[in-house]
Amino acid sequence: MKREFEVFGDIEFVRIVKNFKGKSRGYGFITFRREKDAIYAREKGDGRKIDGHKILVDKELGRTK
């Protein structure tokens, strides 16, 4: 994921969500250093393919109660 998204700006953090056996669950999170880079990644990254899988890029809004 990092390699695919660093073209949009400086990445601060990448987390790929895995199951208890360590296998990817098919989604992850990226934190960009600048908000404008995150917005750009969301606009241009949505629909790209990674390892043959079309991806959805969206903004994480945090958990609510």
Backbone bond lengths (Angstrom), bond angles and torsions (degrees), N, CA, C in turn:
res aa  C-N    CA-C-N  psi(-1)  N-CA   C-N-CA  omega(-1)  CA-C   N-CA-C  phi
1 M - - - 1.445 - - 1.520 110.29 -
2 K 1.312 116.41 -42.92 1.453 119.13 -177.83 1.522 111.29 -58.08
3 R 1.307 116.64 -46.23 1.464 121.23 -178.55 1.527 110.74 -60.34
4 E 1.311 117.57 -38.96 1.463 121.68 -178.43 1.534 112.68 -72.74
5 F 1.321 117.55 -30.14 1.460 120.39 -173.21 1.526 115.13 -104.20
6 E 1.318 118.47 -11.63 1.460 118.82 179.78 1.525 111.86 -69.11
7 V 1.327 118.45 -12.58 1.464 121.00 175.04 1.530 111.34 -67.46
8 F 1.322 118.07 -18.61 1.459 122.24 -178.62 1.522 113.08 -90.56
9 G 1.329 118.02 -14.76 1.460 120.69 179.48 1.516 111.61 155.77
10 D 1.333 115.03 -179.58 1.466 121.28 -178.91 1.526 110.51 -71.51
11 I 1.326 114.48 126.67 1.457 121.18 -179.67 1.518 109.70 -97.46
12 E 1.308 115.16 133.97 1.455 121.43 178.80 1.529 111.71 -93.96
13 F 1.342 116.35 -36.86 1.457 120.20 -172.74 1.522 110.66 -155.33
14 V 1.330 117.20 139.76 1.466 123.12 174.24 1.524 108.04 -129.32
15 R 1.324 116.67 132.81 1.467 121.15 176.14 1.516 108.86 -133.83
16 I 1.317 116.44 119.03 1.458 121.78 174.62 1.521 106.81 -98.57
17 V 1.316 117.00 125.48 1.460 122.15 -177.14 1.530 108.42 -79.62
18 K 1.339 115.52 129.97 1.467 121.43 -177.43 1.521 110.24 -125.21
19 N 1.335 114.74 157.20 1.459 119.35 176.72 1.531 109.67 -82.57
20 F 1.318 116.89 -177.75 1.464 120.11 -175.77 1.523 113.43 -66.86
21 K 1.335 117.11 -16.22 1.470 120.89 176.79 1.530 112.21 -92.05
22 G 1.328 116.63 -1.60 1.455 121.17 178.40 1.518 114.79 90.68
23 K 1.321 117.49 6.82 1.461 121.64 179.34 1.531 109.23 -89.75
24 S 1.329 115.99 140.28 1.460 120.88 179.27 1.520 111.48 -58.19
25 R 1.330 115.18 138.66 1.471 120.39 176.54 1.525 111.01 -89.79
26 G 1.328 116.84 1.13 1.463 120.97 174.82 1.513 115.42 95.19
27 Y 1.328 116.93 10.88 1.462 118.90 175.78 1.525 110.24 -150.48
28 G 1.318 114.25 165.04 1.458 119.62 -179.08 1.517 110.70 -161.61
29 F 1.319 114.87 -177.07 1.457 121.83 -177.16 1.522 109.53 -132.05
30 I 1.322 115.68 141.54 1.464 121.86 176.43 1.520 107.47 -127.84
31 T 1.327 116.27 133.56 1.457 121.76 174.29 1.520 107.43 -112.34
32 F 1.328 115.98 122.71 1.466 121.22 177.48 1.528 109.30 -92.89
33 R 1.314 115.99 152.79 1.471 120.72 178.93 1.534 111.42 -67.64
34 R 1.332 116.46 -33.33 1.468 120.46 -178.57 1.523 109.75 -120.40
35 E 1.304 116.50 138.92 1.462 121.55 -178.91 1.524 111.64 -61.29
36 K 1.338 117.31 -37.30 1.465 120.05 -179.18 1.524 111.52 -62.08
37 D 1.330 117.44 -32.18 1.464 120.95 177.89 1.528 110.90 -70.67
38 A 1.325 116.55 -36.46 1.464 120.80 177.56 1.527 110.08 -66.29
39 I 1.307 116.45 -40.91 1.468 120.77 178.44 1.528 109.69 -63.95
40 Y 1.322 116.50 -44.06 1.467 121.68 178.58 1.535 110.68 -61.76
41 A 1.328 116.91 -42.84 1.471 121.19 179.42 1.521 110.50 -63.87
42 R 1.309 116.72 -38.72 1.465 120.04 179.57 1.530 110.77 -66.49
43 E 1.328 116.47 -39.52 1.464 120.89 -179.47 1.526 111.92 -70.53
44 K 1.314 116.99 -44.71 1.466 121.27 -173.01 1.523 114.61 -97.39
45 G 1.312 117.77 -18.75 1.458 120.62 -176.49 1.510 114.29 -87.97
46 D 1.322 116.86 -22.99 1.457 120.55 -177.73 1.526 110.18 -62.90
47 G 1.318 116.16 129.77 1.449 120.99 179.26 1.521 115.18 91.75
48 R 1.326 117.62 -7.85 1.464 120.71 176.60 1.521 109.46 -64.02
49 K 1.315 115.45 164.83 1.458 120.18 176.48 1.520 110.04 -112.47
50 I 1.319 115.07 135.01 1.463 122.65 173.74 1.518 106.07 -124.44
51 D 1.310 116.06 121.62 1.472 121.89 -178.28 1.530 112.11 50.31
52 G 1.330 115.78 40.11 1.456 120.91 176.99 1.508 115.53 81.89
53 H 1.339 117.42 1.51 1.469 121.28 -179.49 1.523 110.16 -108.49
54 K 1.328 116.16 126.52 1.465 120.76 175.68 1.522 108.08 -71.33
55 I 1.320 116.33 133.22 1.465 119.75 -175.22 1.522 112.57 -110.26
56 L 1.297 114.48 155.10 1.453 123.69 175.38 1.523 106.72 -109.15
57 V 1.323 116.24 128.84 1.468 120.97 178.03 1.517 107.26 -115.58
58 D 1.316 115.42 127.68 1.457 120.46 -178.67 1.516 109.04 -145.24
59 K 1.313 115.89 169.82 1.461 122.17 178.51 1.519 109.29 -92.66
60 E 1.321 115.83 130.04 1.465 120.64 177.80 1.515 108.00 -84.70
61 L 1.301 115.92 125.85 1.464 120.40 -174.91 1.517 113.81 -99.38
62 G 1.302 117.87 0.99 1.450 120.44 -178.60 1.509 111.49 89.55
63 R 1.284 114.62 163.84 1.465 119.61 -178.44 1.524 110.17 -85.28
64 T 1.309 114.72 145.30 1.465 119.19 177.37 1.518 108.25 -114.94
65 K 1.297 116.35 158.74 1.468 121.42 -179.32 1.507 110.93 -76.02
